[in-house]
Amino acid sequence: MNTITVANPKPFDPLDETASLDAAATTRALGPDVLRALAILLVMLVHLPAEATPLPLAGIRPYGWIGVDIFFVLSGYLIGTQLMAEAARSNAVDFKAFYLRRAFRILPAFLLVLAFYTFIPSLRDAPTMQSAWRFLTFTANFGLDPRFGATFTEAWSLSVEEHFYLVLPVLVVLLKRRATVVFIAFLVATIVMAGMGLRFALWQNQVSPAAEMHAYRAALAVYLRDVYYPTYNRLDGLTFGVVLAAIRLFKPLLWERYMPPYLALGIGGMFVTAALVVFSVRGPFAETNLPLVFQPLPGAVVGFPLFSAGVAFILGALLDLQPRIGRWHLPAISGIATLSYSLYLTHKGVYHLDQMVFGKDNLQGLSGFVIYLATCFIVAATLWFLVERNFLILRDHLMPRSNRTS
């Protein structure tokens, strides 16, 4: 893998989580870990009921869904770096090795959690659940109506990731010799503009009729099903992450000259702020009490690319600042980042278990929040140590480090 230079002389592998949590804290790049930790904490917060949310976090909670978009940018950058570096180095992409690596990384923990939900219905965090084959084929995000399949809905983003894994290696191979700066810029602009246009059309044709009839809960379900969940509407974060990877790999001097870290932080901050302002504009839906994940037309169309571009600038700045911030000892950040996948898979189910064990009335206020956090991290750490880590060690044994990049 094209490694990221850090202060620590040990090579940095941003997707390698086979070491202990303490070791991970000393070998991982802090910048991506800060974003990864922020992303999972936001996602965990948005799925926490309002009554169990401490007052200082109440204003942040409605925006927690943007954590998924941070994950998309990170994934686009990390996987894009891996594949493009391999193609540049060997003039090819080892598809078999790539998909095996991804399978060892993604499937074991995912399949175990899915098995619990499938075979032990009492563990389900909602009364309804999609058929298991939708999860197994990673098509859960198409036609996903939470009114008829609300259990394990967080798997929608894993479906998006899997589709990304299928397409990007092929795209890298096809473009490795023919790509020019102008062509890539045109391709990126086309993807972003097509996403904006498609979300606009779907909102107008699918969501608007329900909203105009004041059937707001139906409008929310249609928005999630047709606009928010489908892969073709959620390419912004992945695209900007890949663009960042391409610039830093193939035009590093250009990035260094025109985008010093503090300028990139400033631009990224402005983009993120602009996106949050757009997301906050509720218009005629201000009094409907719909969750902020439901976006009126402006947010649904331009909010996603604005936010994703901002996160990409911030990620680029943090990578450049790594020689400085890498000296900071923040094991909690790296620990949260290491557990982020297990936390993502289990946090909704854990809160459901908390309700069963402690009772809903005992999960309110600060005490409920502490119980939620503690149980989430206990379950995630258990899943990581028993499943994730062991399968990554097995992957390393079967696929030596010299033959793998993540």
KAGI-V214941 format. One record per residue. N is the residue number from 0. RES is the residue in three letters. BURIAL is # if it has 9 or more other C-alpha atoms within 8 Angstrom, else .. D_LAST is the distance of its C-alpha to the last C-alpha in whole Angstrom. Layout:
# KAGI-V214941
N|RES|BURIAL|D_LAST ; N|RES|BURIAL|D_LAST
This chain:
# KAGI-V214941
0|MET|#|7 ; 1|ASN|.|10 ; 2|THR|.|10 ; 3|ILE|#|13 ; 4|THR|.|16 ; 5|VAL|#|17 ; 6|ALA|#|20 ; 7|ASN|.|19 ; 8|PRO|.|18 ; 9|LYS|.|15 ; 10|PRO|#|12 ; 11|PHE|#|10 ; 12|ASP|#|7 ; 13|PRO|#|7 ; 14|LEU|.|5 ; 15|ASP|.|6 ; 16|GLU|#|9 ; 17|THR|.|11 ; 18|ALA|#|13 ; 19|SER|.|17 ; 20|LEU|#|17 ; 21|ASP|#|20 ; 22|ALA|.|17 ; 23|ALA|#|14 ; 24|ALA|#|17 ; 25|THR|#|18 ; 26|THR|#|14 ; 27|ARG|#|13 ; 28|ALA|#|14 ; 29|LEU|#|17 ; 30|GLY|#|18 ; 31|PRO|#|15 ; 32|ASP|#|15 ; 33|VAL|#|19 ; 34|LEU|#|18 ; 35|ARG|#|16 ; 36|ALA|#|19 ; 37|LEU|#|22 ; 38|ALA|#|20 ; 39|ILE|#|20 ; 40|LEU|#|24 ; 41|LEU|#|25 ; 42|VAL|#|24 ; 43|MET|#|26 ; 44|LEU|#|29 ; 45|VAL|#|30 ; 46|HIS|.|30 ; 47|LEU|#|32 ; 48|PRO|.|36 ; 49|ALA|.|38 ; 50|GLU|.|40 ; 51|ALA|#|37 ; 52|THR|#|36 ; 53|PRO|#|38 ; 54|LEU|.|40 ; 55|PRO|.|38 ; 56|LEU|.|35 ; 57|ALA|#|37 ; 58|GLY|.|37 ; 59|ILE|.|33 ; 60|ARG|#|32 ; 61|PRO|#|33 ; 62|TYR|#|31 ; 63|GLY|#|28 ; 64|TRP|#|27 ; 65|ILE|#|25 ; 66|GLY|#|22 ; 67|VAL|#|21 ; 68|ASP|#|21 ; 69|ILE|#|19 ; 70|PHE|#|16 ; 71|PHE|#|17 ; 72|VAL|#|17 ; 73|LEU|#|14 ; 74|SER|#|12 ; 75|GLY|#|13 ; 76|TYR|#|13 ; 77|LEU|#|9 ; 78|ILE|#|8 ; 79|GLY|#|11 ; 80|THR|#|10 ; 81|GLN|#|7 ; 82|LEU|#|10 ; 83|MET|#|13 ; 84|ALA|#|12 ; 85|GLU|#|11 ; 86|ALA|#|15 ; 87|ALA|#|16 ; 88|ARG|.|16 ; 89|SER|.|16 ; 90|ASN|.|18 ; 91|ALA|#|17 ; 92|VAL|#|14 ; 93|ASP|.|13 ; 94|PHE|.|13 ; 95|LYS|.|14 ; 96|ALA|#|10 ; 97|PHE|#|9 ; 98|TYR|#|11 ; 99|LEU|.|11 ; 100|ARG|#|7 ; 101|ARG|#|8 ; 102|ALA|#|11 ; 103|PHE|#|10 ; 104|ARG|#|9 ; 105|ILE|.|12 ; 106|LEU|#|15 ; 107|PRO|#|16 ; 108|ALA|#|17 ; 109|PHE|#|18 ; 110|LEU|.|20 ; 111|LEU|.|22 ; 112|VAL|#|23 ; 113|LEU|#|24 ; 114|ALA|#|26 ; 115|PHE|#|28 ; 116|TYR|#|29 ; 117|THR|.|30 ; 118|PHE|.|32 ; 119|ILE|#|33 ; 120|PRO|.|35 ; 121|SER|.|36 ; 122|LEU|#|32 ; 123|ARG|#|32 ; 124|ASP|#|32 ; 125|ALA|.|34 ; 126|PRO|.|37 ; 127|THR|#|36 ; 128|MET|#|32 ; 129|GLN|#|31 ; 130|SER|.|31 ; 131|ALA|.|28 ; 132|TRP|.|28 ; 133|ARG|#|27 ; 134|PHE|#|24 ; 135|LEU|.|23 ; 136|THR|.|23 ; 137|PHE|#|21 ; 138|THR|#|25 ; 139|ALA|#|26 ; 140|ASN|#|26 ; 141|PHE|#|28 ; 142|GLY|.|32 ; 143|LEU|#|31 ; 144|ASP|#|34 ; 145|PRO|#|34 ; 146|ARG|.|37 ; 147|PHE|.|37 ; 148|GLY|#|33 ; 149|ALA|#|32 ; 150|THR|#|30 ; 151|PHE|#|26 ; 152|THR|#|27 ; 153|GLU|.|23 ; 154|ALA|#|22 ; 155|TRP|#|23 ; 156|SER|#|20 ; 157|LEU|#|17 ; 158|SER|#|19 ; 159|VAL|#|19 ; 160|GLU|#|15 ; 161|GLU|#|15 ; 162|HIS|#|18 ; 163|PHE|#|16 ; 164|TYR|#|13 ; 165|LEU|.|16 ; 166|VAL|.|18 ; 167|LEU|#|15 ; 168|PRO|#|14 ; 169|VAL|.|18 ; 170|LEU|.|19 ; 171|VAL|#|17 ; 172|VAL|#|19 ; 173|LEU|.|22 ; 174|LEU|.|22 ; 175|LYS|#|20 ; 176|ARG|.|24 ; 177|ARG|.|26 ; 178|ALA|.|25 ; 179|THR|.|27 ; 180|VAL|.|27 ; 181|VAL|.|30 ; 182|PHE|.|28 ; 183|ILE|#|25 ; 184|ALA|.|27 ; 185|PHE|.|29 ; 186|LEU|.|27 ; 187|VAL|#|25 ; 188|ALA|.|29 ; 189|THR|.|29 ; 190|ILE|#|26 ; 191|VAL|#|27 ; 192|MET|.|31 ; 193|ALA|.|31 ; 194|GLY|#|29 ; 195|MET|#|32 ; 196|GLY|#|35 ; 197|LEU|#|33 ; 198|ARG|#|33 ; 199|PHE|#|37 ; 200|ALA|.|38 ; 201|LEU|#|37 ; 202|TRP|#|38 ; 203|GLN|#|41 ; 204|ASN|.|42 ; 205|GLN|#|40 ; 206|VAL|#|40 ; 207|SER|#|43 ; 208|PRO|#|46 ; 209|ALA|#|45 ; 210|ALA|#|45 ; 211|GLU|.|48 ; 212|MET|.|50 ; 213|HIS|.|48 ; 214|ALA|#|46 ; 215|TYR|#|44 ; 216|ARG|.|42 ; 217|ALA|#|42 ; 218|ALA|#|41 ; 219|LEU|#|38 ; 220|ALA|#|37 ; 221|VAL|#|37 ; 222|TYR|#|35 ; 223|LEU|#|32 ; 224|ARG|#|32 ; 225|ASP|#|33 ; 226|VAL|#|31 ; 227|TYR|#|29 ; 228|TYR|#|27 ; 229|PRO|#|27 ; 230|THR|#|23 ; 231|TYR|.|26 ; 232|ASN|#|27 ; 233|ARG|#|24 ; 234|LEU|#|22 ; 235|ASP|#|23 ; 236|GLY|#|20 ; 237|LEU|#|17 ; 238|THR|#|19 ; 239|PHE|#|20 ; 240|GLY|#|16 ; 241|VAL|#|16 ; 242|VAL|#|19 ; 243|LEU|#|18 ; 244|ALA|#|15 ; 245|ALA|#|17 ; 246|ILE|#|20 ; 247|ARG|#|18 ; 248|LEU|#|17 ; 249|PHE|.|20 ; 250|LYS|#|23 ; 251|PRO|#|22 ; 252|LEU|.|25 ; 253|LEU|.|27 ; 254|TRP|#|24 ; 255|GLU|.|25 ; 256|ARG|.|29 ; 257|TYR|.|30 ; 258|MET|#|27 ; 259|PRO|#|28 ; 260|PRO|#|26 ; 261|TYR|.|29 ; 262|LEU|.|30 ; 263|ALA|#|27 ; 264|LEU|#|27 ; 265|GLY|.|30 ; 266|ILE|#|30 ; 267|GLY|#|27 ; 268|GLY|#|29 ; 269|MET|#|32 ; 270|PHE|#|30 ; 271|VAL|#|29 ; 272|THR|.|32 ; 273|ALA|#|34 ; 274|ALA|#|32 ; 275|LEU|#|33 ; 276|VAL|.|36 ; 277|VAL|#|36 ; 278|PHE|#|34 ; 279|SER|.|37 ; 280|VAL|.|40 ; 281|ARG|#|41 ; 282|GLY|.|44 ; 283|PRO|.|46 ; 284|PHE|#|44 ; 285|ALA|.|44 ; 286|GLU|.|47 ; 287|THR|.|45 ; 288|ASN|.|43 ; 289|LEU|#|40 ; 290|PRO|.|36 ; 291|LEU|#|35 ; 292|VAL|.|32 ; 293|PHE|#|35 ; 294|GLN|#|35 ; 295|PRO|#|38 ; 296|LEU|#|38 ; 297|PRO|#|37 ; 298|GLY|#|34 ; 299|ALA|#|33 ; 300|VAL|#|33 ; 301|VAL|#|32 ; 302|GLY|#|31 ; 303|PHE|#|27 ; 304|PRO|#|27 ; 305|LEU|#|29 ; 306|PHE|#|26 ; 307|SER|#|23 ; 308|ALA|#|24 ; 309|GLY|#|25 ; 310|VAL|#|22 ; 311|ALA|#|20 ; 312|PHE|#|23 ; 313|ILE|#|22 ; 314|LEU|#|19 ; 315|GLY|#|19 ; 316|ALA|#|22 ; 317|LEU|#|20 ; 318|LEU|#|18 ; 319|ASP|#|21 ; 320|LEU|#|22 ; 321|GLN|#|20 ; 322|PRO|#|22 ; 323|ARG|.|24 ; 324|ILE|#|23 ; 325|GLY|#|20 ; 326|ARG|.|24 ; 327|TRP|.|24 ; 328|HIS|.|24 ; 329|LEU|.|23 ; 330|PRO|#|21 ; 331|ALA|.|22 ; 332|ILE|#|20 ; 333|SER|#|17 ; 334|GLY|#|18 ; 335|ILE|#|19 ; 336|ALA|#|16 ; 337|THR|#|14 ; 338|LEU|#|16 ; 339|SER|#|16 ; 340|TYR|.|15 ; 341|SER|#|18 ; 342|LEU|#|20 ; 343|TYR|#|20 ; 344|LEU|#|20 ; 345|THR|#|23 ; 346|HIS|#|25 ; 347|LYS|#|28 ; 348|GLY|#|28 ; 349|VAL|#|29 ; 350|TYR|#|31 ; 351|HIS|#|33 ; 352|LEU|#|33 ; 353|ASP|#|35 ; 354|GLN|#|37 ; 355|MET|.|38 ; 356|VAL|.|38 ; 357|PHE|.|40 ; 358|GLY|#|42 ; 359|LYS|#|41 ; 360|ASP|.|44 ; 361|ASN|.|42 ; 362|LEU|#|39 ; 363|GLN|#|40 ; 364|GLY|#|40 ; 365|LEU|#|39 ; 366|SER|#|39 ; 367|GLY|#|37 ; 368|PHE|#|34 ; 369|VAL|.|34 ; 370|ILE|#|34 ; 371|TYR|#|31 ; 372|LEU|.|29 ; 373|ALA|.|30 ; 374|THR|#|29 ; 375|CYS|#|26 ; 376|PHE|#|24 ; 377|ILE|.|26 ; 378|VAL|#|25 ; 379|ALA|#|21 ; 380|ALA|#|21 ; 381|THR|.|22 ; 382|LEU|#|20 ; 383|TRP|#|17 ; 384|PHE|#|18 ; 385|LEU|.|20 ; 386|VAL|#|17 ; 387|GLU|#|14 ; 388|ARG|#|14 ; 389|ASN|#|15 ; 390|PHE|#|13 ; 391|LEU|#|10 ; 392|ILE|#|12 ; 393|LEU|.|13 ; 394|ARG|#|10 ; 395|ASP|#|10 ; 396|HIS|.|13 ; 397|LEU|.|13 ; 398|MET|.|11 ; 399|PRO|#|11 ; 400|ARG|.|9 ; 401|SER|.|11 ; 402|ASN|.|10 ; 403|ARG|#|6 ; 404|THR|#|4 ; 405|SER|#|0
